Amino acid sequence: MVIFREGERFYAIDELGTHVGTSHMKSRVKEGVLECRLHKGHFCLESGDPVKYPAR
């Protein structure tokens, strides 16, 4: 599990991504969106939904 803090909000997600198991320990978070370091896909931290290709 990885916990991100952005302002006053905290988000907890699985450490490993679902595609090839890339760790999210050093992923970037901006405005509630996580960017996968490997493929640059973007996911909404609140819902888990993909918000930018190549995330699905």
DSSP file (Angstrom, degrees, kcal/mol; ACC not computed):
  #  RESIDUE AA STRUCTURE BP1 BP2  ACC     N-H-->O    O-->H-N    N-H-->O    O-->H-N    TCO  KAPPA ALPHA  PHI   PSI    X-CA   Y-CA   Z-CA
    1    1 A M              0   0    0      0, 0.0     2,-0.4     0, 0.0    13,-0.2   0.000 360.0 360.0 360.0 142.3    0.0    0.0    0.0
    2    2 A V  E     -A   13   0A   0     11,-2.8    11,-2.5    14,-0.0     2,-0.5  -0.976 360.0-154.7-121.9 137.4    1.1    3.5   -0.8
    3    3 A I  E     -A   12   0A   0     -2,-0.4     2,-0.4     9,-0.2     9,-0.2  -0.962   9.9-168.7-115.6 126.5   -0.3    6.6    0.9
    4    4 A F  E     -A   11   0A   0      7,-3.0     7,-2.7    -2,-0.5     2,-0.5  -0.875   6.1-156.7-110.5 144.4   -0.2   10.0   -0.8
    5    5 A R  E     +A   10   0A   0     -2,-0.4     2,-0.4     5,-0.2     5,-0.2  -0.986  13.0 175.2-120.0 131.4   -1.0   13.3    0.8
    6    6 A E  E >   -A    9   0A   0      3,-2.7     3,-2.1    -2,-0.5     2,-0.3  -0.921  67.4 -49.4-134.7 108.6   -2.1   16.3   -1.3
    7    7 A G  T 3  S-     0   0    0     -2,-0.4     0, 0.0     1,-0.3     0, 0.0  -0.523 123.1 -21.8  63.5-124.7   -3.0   19.3    0.8
    8    8 A E  T 3  S+     0   0    0     -2,-0.3     2,-0.3    -3,-0.1    -1,-0.3   0.393 120.3  95.5 -94.9   1.2   -5.3   18.1    3.5
    9    9 A R  E <   -A    6   0A   0     -3,-2.1    -3,-2.7     2,-0.0     2,-0.4  -0.736  55.2-160.9 -99.1 142.7   -6.4   14.9    1.6
   10   10 A F  E     -A    5   0A   0     -2,-0.3     2,-0.4    -5,-0.2    -5,-0.2  -0.950   4.9-168.9-118.9 141.6   -4.9   11.5    2.0
   11   11 A Y  E     -A    4   0A   0     -7,-2.7    -7,-3.0    -2,-0.4     2,-0.5  -0.995   4.7-162.3-130.7 136.3   -5.2    8.7   -0.6
   12   12 A A  E     +A    3   0A   0     -2,-0.4     2,-0.3    -9,-0.2    -9,-0.2  -0.981  20.4 161.6-120.1 128.1   -4.2    5.0   -0.1
   13   13 A I  E     -A    2   0A   0    -11,-2.5   -11,-2.8    -2,-0.5     2,-0.1  -0.879  47.2 -79.3-135.7 167.2   -3.7    2.7   -3.1
   14   14 A D        -     0   0    0     -2,-0.3    10,-0.1   -13,-0.2     4,-0.1  -0.443  38.5-132.4 -62.8 141.8   -2.1   -0.6   -3.9
   15   15 A E  S    S+     0   0    0     -2,-0.1     9,-2.6     8,-0.1     2,-0.4   0.888  87.8  62.4 -65.4 -38.0    1.7   -0.2   -4.3
   16   16 A L  B    S-B   23   0B   0      7,-0.2     7,-0.2     8,-0.1     6,-0.1  -0.744  84.3-124.8 -98.7 135.3    1.8   -2.1   -7.6
   17   17 A G     >  -     0   0    0      5,-2.7     4,-0.6    -2,-0.4    -1,-0.1  -0.274  19.2-123.0 -68.8 160.4    0.0   -1.1  -10.7
   18   18 A T  T  4 S+     0   0    0      2,-0.1    -1,-0.1     3,-0.1    -2,-0.0   0.664  99.2  59.9 -81.6 -17.5   -2.4   -3.5  -12.4
   19   19 A H  T  4 S-     0   0    0      3,-0.1    -1,-0.1     1,-0.1    -3,-0.0   0.994 132.2 -15.8 -78.5 -66.8   -0.7   -3.6  -15.8
   20   20 A V  T  4 S-     0   0    0      2,-0.0    -2,-0.1     0, 0.0    -1,-0.1   0.198  95.4-100.2-125.5  13.9    2.9   -4.9  -15.2
   21   21 A G     <  +     0   0    0     -4,-0.6     2,-0.1     1,-0.2    -3,-0.1   0.752  57.4 172.1  76.7  24.3    3.2   -4.4  -11.5
   22   22 A T        -     0   0    0     -6,-0.1    -5,-2.7     1,-0.1    -1,-0.2  -0.450  36.6-111.9 -65.9 136.8    5.2   -1.2  -11.5
   23   23 A S  B     -B   16   0B   0     -7,-0.2     3,-0.3    -2,-0.1    14,-0.3  -0.454  17.1-157.6 -71.1 140.8    5.6    0.3   -8.1
   24   24 A H    >   +     0   0    0     -9,-2.6     3,-1.4     1,-0.2    -1,-0.1   0.245  63.8 110.1 -98.3  10.7    3.8    3.6   -7.4
   25   25 A M  T 3  S+     0   0    0      1,-0.3    -1,-0.2   -10,-0.2   -22,-0.1   0.829  91.2  28.0 -56.5 -33.9    6.1    4.5   -4.5
   26   26 A K  T 3  S+     0   0    0     -3,-0.3    -1,-0.3     2,-0.1    -2,-0.1   0.133  91.4 131.7-115.5  19.3    7.6    7.3   -6.6
   27   27 A S    <   -     0   0    0     -3,-1.4     2,-0.3     1,-0.1     9,-0.1  -0.334  58.3-113.2 -69.0 154.5    4.7    8.1   -8.8
   28   28 A R  E     -C   35   0C   0      7,-0.9     7,-2.6     2,-0.0     2,-0.4  -0.668  25.5-163.3 -90.7 144.6    3.7   11.8   -9.2
   29   29 A V  E     +C   34   0C   0     -2,-0.3     2,-0.4     5,-0.2     5,-0.2  -0.997  14.2 166.8-127.8 129.9    0.4   13.1   -7.8
   30   30 A K  E >   -C   33   0C   0      3,-2.3     3,-1.4    -2,-0.4   -24,-0.0  -0.966  69.4 -12.1-145.7 126.7   -1.1   16.4   -8.9
   31   31 A E  T 3  S-     0   0    0     -2,-0.4     3,-0.1     1,-0.3    -1,-0.1   0.860 129.3 -50.9  52.6  42.2   -4.6   17.7   -8.3
   32   32 A G  T 3  S+     0   0    0      1,-0.2    13,-2.9    12,-0.1    14,-0.5   0.606 114.3 115.7  77.7  12.0   -5.8   14.3   -7.2
   33   33 A V  E <   -CD  30  44C   0     -3,-1.4    -3,-2.3    11,-0.2     2,-0.4  -0.963  53.6-148.3-120.3 130.3   -4.4   12.4  -10.2
   34   34 A L  E     -CD  29  43C   0      9,-3.0     9,-2.4    -2,-0.4     2,-0.6  -0.789   7.8-150.4 -94.7 135.7   -1.7    9.8  -10.1
   35   35 A E  E     -CD  28  42C   0     -7,-2.6    -7,-0.9    -2,-0.4     2,-0.2  -0.935  17.4-128.9-106.6 121.1    0.7    9.5  -13.1
   36   36 A C     >  -     0   0    0      5,-2.9     4,-1.5    -2,-0.6   -12,-0.1  -0.501  12.3-144.6 -65.7 129.3    2.1    6.0  -13.7
   37   37 A R  T  4 S+     0   0    0    -14,-0.3    -1,-0.1    -2,-0.2   -13,-0.1   0.815  92.3  47.0 -67.2 -31.1    5.9    6.3  -14.0
   38   38 A L  T  4 S+     0   0    0      1,-0.1    -1,-0.2     3,-0.0    -2,-0.0   0.961 130.6  11.3 -79.7 -53.1    6.2    3.5  -16.6
   39   39 A H  T  4 S-     0   0    0      2,-0.1    -2,-0.2    15,-0.0    -1,-0.1   0.430  92.0-124.1-110.4  -0.7    3.5    4.3  -19.2
   40   40 A K     <  +     0   0    0     -4,-1.5    -3,-0.1     1,-0.2     2,-0.1   0.680  54.2 155.1  66.0  19.6    2.5    7.8  -18.1
   41   41 A G        -     0   0    0     13,-0.1    -5,-2.9    -6,-0.1     2,-0.4  -0.447  35.3-135.6 -71.1 153.9   -1.2    6.8  -17.7
   42   42 A H  E     -DE  35  52C   0     10,-1.4     9,-3.1    -7,-0.2    10,-1.2  -0.932  19.6-173.0-119.0 138.1   -3.2    9.0  -15.3
   43   43 A F  E     -DE  34  50C   0     -9,-2.4    -9,-3.0    -2,-0.4     2,-0.5  -0.986  28.9-118.6-131.1 138.1   -5.7    7.8  -12.7
   44   44 A C  E  >  -D   33   0C   0      5,-3.1     4,-2.6    -2,-0.4   -11,-0.2  -0.631  20.9-152.6 -70.7 122.7   -8.1    9.6  -10.4
   45   45 A L  T  4 S+     0   0    0    -13,-2.9   -33,-0.2    -2,-0.5    -1,-0.2   0.802  90.7  54.0 -70.3 -28.3   -7.0    8.9   -6.8
   46   46 A E  T  4 S+     0   0    0    -14,-0.5    -1,-0.2     1,-0.1   -13,-0.1   0.919 128.1  14.7 -72.9 -42.9  -10.5    9.4   -5.4
   47   47 A S  T  4 S-     0   0    0      2,-0.1    -2,-0.2     0, 0.0    -1,-0.1   0.681  91.6-127.7-105.4 -22.1  -12.3    6.9   -7.7
   48   48 A G     <  +     0   0    0     -4,-2.6    -3,-0.1     1,-0.3    -2,-0.0   0.397  59.6 144.7  85.1  -2.6   -9.5    4.9   -9.3
   49   49 A D        -     0   0    0     -5,-0.1    -5,-3.1    -6,-0.1    -1,-0.3  -0.395  56.0-110.8 -71.0 144.2  -10.8    5.7  -12.8
   50   50 A P  E     +E   43   0C   0      0, 0.0    -7,-0.3     0, 0.0     3,-0.1  -0.527  35.1 175.7 -70.6 141.1   -8.4    6.2  -15.7
   51   51 A V  E     +     0   0C   0     -9,-3.1     2,-0.3     1,-0.3    -8,-0.2   0.472  62.0  33.8-125.4  -7.6   -8.4    9.8  -16.9
   52   52 A K  E >  S-E   42   0C   0    -10,-1.2     3,-1.7     0, 0.0   -10,-1.4  -0.960  91.7 -74.2-152.9 133.2   -5.6    9.8  -19.5
   53   53 A Y  T 3  S+     0   0    0      1,-0.3     3,-0.1    -2,-0.3    -2,-0.0  -0.277 108.0  38.6 -55.6 143.4   -4.5    7.3  -22.1
   54   54 A P  T 3  S+     0   0    0      0, 0.0    -1,-0.3     0, 0.0   -13,-0.1  -0.957  99.9  90.9 -91.8  10.0   -2.9    4.8  -22.0
   55   55 A A    <         0   0    0     -3,-1.7   -13,-0.1     1,-0.1    -6,-0.0  -0.382 360.0 360.0 -65.2 143.0   -4.7    4.0  -18.8
   56   56 A R              0   0    0     -3,-0.1    -1,-0.1    -2,-0.1    -3,-0.1   0.328 360.0 360.0-132.5 360.0   -7.9    2.0  -19.2
